[in-house]
Amino acid sequence: MSRFHKRLHRLPKNVQSDVTKVIKALQGGTPLRELDGAFIGRLKRSGQRIYSLKIGKHYRVLCEQANHGLKPTWVGSHSEYDKVINQY
Protein backbone atom coordinates (compact mmCIF):
# COMPACT_ATOMS: atom_id res chain seq x y z
CA MET A 1 0.00 0.00 0.00
CA SER A 2 1.38 3.42 -0.94
CA ARG A 3 2.03 6.17 1.62
CA PHE A 4 -0.81 8.13 0.01
CA HIS A 5 -3.28 5.29 0.59
CA LYS A 6 -2.04 4.71 4.15
CA ARG A 7 -2.67 8.38 4.94
CA LEU A 8 -6.03 8.28 3.16
CA HIS A 9 -7.25 5.35 5.28
CA ARG A 10 -6.46 7.26 8.50
CA LEU A 11 -8.88 10.06 7.57
CA PRO A 12 -12.58 10.14 8.48
CA LYS A 13 -14.74 7.97 6.18
CA ASN A 14 -16.56 10.97 4.68
CA VAL A 15 -13.24 12.59 3.76
CA GLN A 16 -11.98 9.32 2.27
CA SER A 17 -15.10 9.23 0.11
CA ASP A 18 -14.65 12.85 -1.02
CA VAL A 19 -10.98 12.27 -1.87
CA THR A 20 -11.83 9.13 -3.85
CA LYS A 21 -14.51 10.99 -5.84
CA VAL A 22 -12.13 13.84 -6.69
CA ILE A 23 -9.30 11.48 -7.73
CA LYS A 24 -11.68 9.45 -9.94
CA ALA A 25 -13.01 12.63 -11.55
CA LEU A 26 -9.46 13.84 -12.16
CA GLN A 27 -8.44 10.52 -13.69
CA GLY A 28 -11.64 10.57 -15.76
CA GLY A 29 -10.57 13.79 -17.43
CA THR A 30 -12.35 16.45 -15.39
CA PRO A 31 -10.27 19.63 -15.68
CA LEU A 32 -8.25 20.53 -12.60
CA ARG A 33 -9.88 23.96 -12.26
CA GLU A 34 -13.34 22.32 -12.02
CA LEU A 35 -12.07 20.29 -9.06
CA ASP A 36 -10.80 23.37 -7.19
CA GLY A 37 -7.21 22.45 -7.97
CA ALA A 38 -4.21 24.54 -8.92
CA PHE A 39 -0.58 24.30 -9.99
CA ILE A 40 1.51 25.35 -7.00
CA GLY A 41 5.10 24.84 -8.08
CA ARG A 42 7.80 22.34 -8.89
CA LEU A 43 9.41 19.68 -6.73
CA LYS A 44 12.88 20.65 -5.56
CA ARG A 45 14.31 17.17 -6.07
CA SER A 46 13.03 16.44 -9.58
CA GLY A 47 11.50 19.56 -11.07
CA GLN A 48 8.16 17.77 -11.51
CA ARG A 49 5.08 19.95 -11.42
CA ILE A 50 2.99 19.69 -8.25
CA TYR A 51 -0.71 20.44 -7.87
CA SER A 52 -2.99 20.98 -4.89
CA LEU A 53 -6.66 19.97 -4.73
CA LYS A 54 -9.01 21.23 -2.03
CA ILE A 55 -11.17 18.61 -0.36
CA GLY A 56 -13.79 20.65 1.45
CA LYS A 57 -12.58 23.38 3.78
CA HIS A 58 -10.23 21.27 5.88
CA TYR A 59 -8.31 18.83 3.66
CA ARG A 60 -5.93 18.86 0.68
CA VAL A 61 -4.50 16.39 -1.81
CA LEU A 62 -1.12 16.95 -3.45
CA CYS A 63 -0.50 15.44 -6.89
CA GLU A 64 2.61 15.18 -9.03
CA GLN A 65 2.68 15.23 -12.80
CA ALA A 66 3.13 11.68 -14.09
CA ASN A 67 3.28 10.14 -17.57
CA HIS A 68 -0.41 9.22 -17.46
CA GLY A 69 -1.67 12.42 -15.80
CA LEU A 70 -1.66 13.50 -12.19
CA LYS A 71 -0.68 11.04 -9.46
CA PRO A 72 -1.86 11.71 -5.88
CA THR A 73 1.11 11.65 -3.51
CA TRP A 74 -0.10 13.15 -0.23
CA VAL A 75 -3.40 13.77 1.58
CA GLY A 76 -4.09 15.42 4.90
CA SER A 77 -5.62 18.27 6.84
CA HIS A 78 -5.11 21.84 5.78
CA SER A 79 -2.98 22.53 8.87
CA GLU A 80 -0.71 19.58 7.96
CA TYR A 81 -0.64 20.83 4.36
CA ASP A 82 0.72 24.18 5.51
CA LYS A 83 3.68 22.37 7.11
CA VAL A 84 4.23 19.78 4.36
CA ILE A 85 4.11 22.17 1.41
CA ASN A 86 7.35 23.81 2.52
CA GLN A 87 9.12 20.44 2.18
CA TYR A 88 8.24 20.21 -1.50
DRENPA-3360 file (N, C-alpha, C; in nm, 2 decimals, always signed):
BEGIN
1 = MSRFHKRL = +0.09/-0.12/+0.00/+0.00/+0.00/+0.00/+0.09/+0.12/+0.00 ~ +0.06/+0.22/-0.08/+0.14/+0.34/-0.09/+0.12/+0.43/+0.03 ~ +0.21/+0.52/+0.05/+0.20/+0.62/+0.16/+0.08/+0.70/+0.15 ~ +0.04/+0.74/+0.02/-0.08/+0.81/+0.00/-0.20/+0.74/+0.05 ~ -0.21/+0.61/+0.02/-0.33/+0.53/+0.06/-0.33/+0.50/+0.21 ~ -0.21/+0.49/+0.27/-0.20/+0.47/+0.42/-0.26/+0.59/+0.49 ~ -0.22/+0.71/+0.44/-0.27/+0.84/+0.49/-0.42/+0.85/+0.47 ~ -0.46/+0.82/+0.35/-0.60/+0.83/+0.32/-0.69/+0.74/+0.41;
9 = HRLPKNVQ = -0.65/+0.62/+0.44/-0.72/+0.53/+0.53/-0.73/+0.58/+0.67 ~ -0.64/+0.67/+0.71/-0.65/+0.73/+0.85/-0.75/+0.84/+0.87 ~ -0.79/+0.89/+0.75/-0.89/+1.01/+0.76/-1.03/+0.96/+0.78 ~ -1.12/+1.05/+0.83/-1.26/+1.01/+0.85/-1.32/+0.96/+0.72 ~ -1.41/+0.87/+0.73/-1.47/+0.80/+0.62/-1.53/+0.89/+0.52 ~ -1.60/+1.00/+0.56/-1.66/+1.10/+0.47/-1.55/+1.17/+0.39 ~ -1.43/+1.20/+0.45/-1.32/+1.26/+0.38/-1.26/+1.16/+0.28 ~ -1.25/+1.04/+0.32/-1.20/+0.93/+0.23/-1.29/+0.93/+0.10;
17 = SDVTKVIK = -1.42/+0.93/+0.12/-1.51/+0.92/+0.01/-1.49/+1.04/-0.08 ~ -1.48/+1.16/-0.02/-1.47/+1.28/-0.10/-1.34/+1.28/-0.18 ~ -1.23/+1.24/-0.12/-1.10/+1.23/-0.19/-1.11/+1.13/-0.30 ~ -1.17/+1.01/-0.28/-1.18/+0.91/-0.38/-1.26/+0.97/-0.50 ~ -1.37/+1.04/-0.48/-1.45/+1.10/-0.58/-1.37/+1.20/-0.67 ~ -1.29/+1.28/-0.60/-1.21/+1.38/-0.67/-1.10/+1.32/-0.75 ~ -1.04/+1.22/-0.70/-0.93/+1.15/-0.77/-0.99/+1.08/-0.90 ~ -1.10/+1.01/-0.88/-1.17/+0.94/-0.99/-1.21/+1.05/-1.10;
25 = ALQGGTPL = -1.26/+1.16/-1.06/-1.30/+1.26/-1.15/-1.18/+1.32/-1.23 ~ -1.07/+1.34/-1.16/-0.95/+1.38/-1.22/-0.89/+1.28/-1.32 ~ -0.89/+1.16/-1.28/-0.84/+1.05/-1.37/-0.94/+1.03/-1.49 ~ -1.06/+1.07/-1.47/-1.16/+1.06/-1.58/-1.16/+1.17/-1.67 ~ -1.07/+1.27/-1.65/-1.06/+1.38/-1.74/-1.12/+1.51/-1.70 ~ -1.18/+1.52/-1.58/-1.24/+1.64/-1.54/-1.12/+1.74/-1.52 ~ -1.13/+1.86/-1.58/-1.03/+1.96/-1.57/-1.00/+2.00/-1.42 ~ -0.87/+2.02/-1.39/-0.83/+2.05/-1.26/-0.90/+2.17/-1.20;
33 = RELDGAFI = -0.92/+2.27/-1.28/-0.99/+2.40/-1.23/-1.13/+2.37/-1.18 ~ -1.20/+2.27/-1.24/-1.33/+2.23/-1.20/-1.33/+2.16/-1.07 ~ -1.22/+2.10/-1.03/-1.21/+2.03/-0.91/-1.14/+2.11/-0.80 ~ -1.14/+2.24/-0.82/-1.08/+2.34/-0.72/-0.93/+2.30/-0.70 ~ -0.86/+2.28/-0.80/-0.72/+2.24/-0.80/-0.64/+2.35/-0.86 ~ -0.51/+2.35/-0.84/-0.42/+2.45/-0.89/-0.28/+2.41/-0.89 ~ -0.20/+2.45/-0.99/-0.06/+2.43/-1.00/+0.00/+2.52/-0.89 ~ +0.09/+2.46/-0.81/+0.15/+2.53/-0.70/+0.30/+2.54/-0.70;
41 = GRLKRSGQ = +0.36/+2.47/-0.80/+0.51/+2.48/-0.81/+0.57/+2.36/-0.86 ~ +0.70/+2.35/-0.84/+0.78/+2.23/-0.89/+0.85/+2.17/-0.77 ~ +0.87/+2.04/-0.78/+0.94/+1.97/-0.67/+1.09/+2.00/-0.68 ~ +1.15/+2.03/-0.56/+1.29/+2.07/-0.56/+1.38/+1.95/-0.61 ~ +1.34/+1.83/-0.57/+1.43/+1.72/-0.61/+1.43/+1.68/-0.75 ~ +1.31/+1.70/-0.82/+1.30/+1.64/-0.96/+1.26/+1.75/-1.06 ~ +1.20/+1.86/-1.02/+1.15/+1.96/-1.11/+1.01/+1.92/-1.16 ~ +0.95/+1.81/-1.11/+0.82/+1.78/-1.15/+0.72/+1.88/-1.10;
49 = RIYSLKIG = +0.61/+1.90/-1.18/+0.51/+1.99/-1.14/+0.43/+1.93/-1.03 ~ +0.38/+2.02/-0.94/+0.30/+1.97/-0.83/+0.17/+2.05/-0.82 ~ +0.06/+1.98/-0.79/-0.07/+2.04/-0.79/-0.14/+2.02/-0.65 ~ -0.22/+2.11/-0.61/-0.30/+2.10/-0.49/-0.45/+2.10/-0.52 ~ -0.52/+2.01/-0.46/-0.67/+2.00/-0.47/-0.73/+2.01/-0.34 ~ -0.83/+2.10/-0.33/-0.90/+2.12/-0.20/-1.00/+2.01/-0.19 ~ -1.01/+1.96/-0.07/-1.12/+1.86/-0.04/-1.20/+1.92/+0.08 ~ -1.30/+1.99/+0.05/-1.38/+2.06/+0.15/-1.30/+2.18/+0.20;
57 = KHYRVLCE = -1.33/+2.23/+0.32/-1.26/+2.34/+0.38/-1.13/+2.30/+0.46 ~ -1.12/+2.17/+0.49/-1.02/+2.13/+0.59/-0.92/+2.03/+0.54 ~ -0.93/+1.98/+0.41/-0.83/+1.88/+0.37/-0.78/+1.92/+0.23 ~ -0.66/+1.86/+0.20/-0.59/+1.89/+0.07/-0.53/+1.76/+0.02 ~ -0.52/+1.75/-0.11/-0.45/+1.64/-0.18/-0.34/+1.70/-0.27 ~ -0.22/+1.65/-0.26/-0.11/+1.70/-0.35/-0.09/+1.59/-0.45 ~ -0.07/+1.63/-0.58/-0.05/+1.54/-0.69/+0.07/+1.59/-0.76 ~ +0.15/+1.49/-0.82/+0.26/+1.52/-0.90/+0.23/+1.48/-1.05;
65 = QANHGLKP = +0.29/+1.56/-1.14/+0.27/+1.52/-1.28/+0.33/+1.39/-1.31 ~ +0.26/+1.30/-1.37/+0.31/+1.17/-1.41/+0.29/+1.15/-1.56 ~ +0.34/+1.04/-1.61/+0.33/+1.01/-1.76/+0.18/+1.00/-1.80 ~ +0.10/+0.95/-1.71/-0.04/+0.92/-1.75/-0.14/+1.03/-1.69 ~ -0.08/+1.14/-1.64/-0.17/+1.24/-1.58/-0.12/+1.28/-1.44 ~ -0.21/+1.31/-1.35/-0.17/+1.35/-1.22/-0.18/+1.23/-1.12 ~ -0.07/+1.21/-1.04/-0.07/+1.10/-0.95/-0.08/+1.16/-0.80 ~ -0.18/+1.12/-0.73/-0.19/+1.17/-0.59/-0.07/+1.12/-0.50;
73 = TWVGSHSE = -0.01/+1.21/-0.43/+0.11/+1.16/-0.35/+0.10/+1.19/-0.20 ~ +0.01/+1.28/-0.16/-0.01/+1.32/-0.02/-0.15/+1.36/+0.00 ~ -0.21/+1.33/+0.12/-0.34/+1.38/+0.16/-0.34/+1.40/+0.31 ~ -0.41/+1.51/+0.35/-0.41/+1.54/+0.49/-0.49/+1.67/+0.52 ~ -0.49/+1.71/+0.64/-0.56/+1.83/+0.68/-0.49/+1.95/+0.63 ~ -0.57/+2.06/+0.63/-0.51/+2.18/+0.58/-0.40/+2.23/+0.67 ~ -0.41/+2.21/+0.80/-0.30/+2.25/+0.89/-0.17/+2.17/+0.86 ~ -0.19/+2.04/+0.83/-0.07/+1.96/+0.80/-0.01/+2.00/+0.66;
81 = YDKVINQY = -0.10/+2.04/+0.57/-0.06/+2.08/+0.44/+0.03/+2.20/+0.45 ~ -0.01/+2.30/+0.53/+0.07/+2.42/+0.55/+0.22/+2.38/+0.59 ~ +0.23/+2.28/+0.67/+0.37/+2.24/+0.71/+0.44/+2.16/+0.60 ~ +0.37/+2.07/+0.54/+0.42/+1.98/+0.44/+0.46/+2.05/+0.31 ~ +0.39/+2.15/+0.27/+0.41/+2.22/+0.14/+0.55/+2.28/+0.14 ~ +0.60/+2.32/+0.25/+0.73/+2.38/+0.25/+0.84/+2.28/+0.23 ~ +0.81/+2.15/+0.24/+0.91/+2.04/+0.22/+0.92/+2.01/+0.07 ~ +0.82/+2.05/-0.01/+0.82/+2.02/-0.15/+0.91/+2.13/-0.22;
% end
